[in-house]
Amino acid sequence: QVQLVESGGGLVQAGGSLRLSCAASGRTFNAMGWFRQAPGKEREFVASIRWGNGNTRYADSVKDRFTISRDNAKNTAYLQMNSLNPEDTAVYYCAGRTVAAVIYNYWGQGTQVTVSS
């Protein structure tokens, strides 16, 4: 059974930091990504990382504040979020993309991140 389990969400004040983790089990992925969905808005891309070469991509809104990384041995991806602001409040989802897939085909349940002003 394939599982992606997020952790690390919570409530933080503006300017603070949080680190999200996504532990994958059941298979390996070609890439993993983080997405977020704020109330009343569509889900949006945040960051992604290629599992093999470590190449990363970021949404413009989080560039220079968020850092995605992975631990191959633990099959875990991380999202370090610094300088958080209230606009970062959302449910954050981890997603995995297998080698043959063109879209992210496995998703976690999500973890709530709330940034207070």
N, C-alpha and C positions, 0 to 999 in steps of 0.2 A: 504494500500500500504506500502510495506516494503522499508525503506530508510536507508542508511548509508551515513552520510554526514561528510566528513573530513574537517578540518580547521587547520590553524596554520603553514602551510608551508611558505617558503620564502627564501630569500637570507641571508646568514650569513657567516662571516669570519671563517676560520679554527680556531679551539679551542673554538668556540662559542657554544651556546645552542639554541634549539628550543623545543617547546612543541606542539605536534599534538593532536588534539581531534577528536573523532569519535562519533557522536551522532546518536543513533539508534532509529528508530520509526517503529511502525507497528507490531512488535513482539519482544519477548525476545529470547536470544541466550544462548546456553550452553557454548560457548566459543567465544572469539573475538581475532582476530590476526591482526598484521601489516605485510605487505609484501612491497617489493620495486622492482622497475625495472629501471635500469640504461640504457642509450642509448646503443643499440646494444647487450644488455644482456638479459637473461631470468629473469622472475620474481622470486624473492627469498624470503624465509621466514626471518622475522626479529624477531618477538616476539609474544607470545600469552598468554592469561590469561583465566583460567576457571572462569566462572561467579559465580558459587556457592562457591567454596572454595578458590578462589583467587590464585590457583597454577599458576606459570608462567614458561615459557620456553623462551630461547633466542638463537639466532644464535651466534656462537663463535665470529664472527666479531664485534658484538655489546655488548657482555657481559661486564659488569662493566662500560659501558658508557651510555647505554639506560635503561630506566625503564618503564615497562608497568604497568598501574594501571586501576582501574575502579571505577565508582561511580554508585552504583546500583540504587539509587533514581533517577538519571538523565539518566540512561540507556546509559551511555557514557563511552568510553574507552579513555585512554590517552597514549601517548608515549613521555616521557621526554628524550630528546636526548642531551647529554653533550659531550664535547671534540670532536666536529664534525670535520671531515677531508674531503678533496675533494672526497675521495672514497665513502662517504656517499651520494653524489649527486645522486638523483633518484626521480622518482615519487613514492610516498608512498601511498599504498592502505590499507584501513581498510576492514576487512572481518569478517563475522559472521557465526557461525556454529550452526545449530539448533540441538535439542536433538537427533533426529533420523538420523542425517546426519553423514557421515564418512569423508566428506570433507567440506571445507568452501563453503557454498552454496549461500551466499549473499555478494555482493561486493559494495564498494563505488566507486566514480568516480576518486579518486586519488587527491593528492596534491603535488605540486612540491617543493622539497627541493634542494637548490643549495648552495654548500659550496665552497667559493672562497679561493684560497691559498694566 
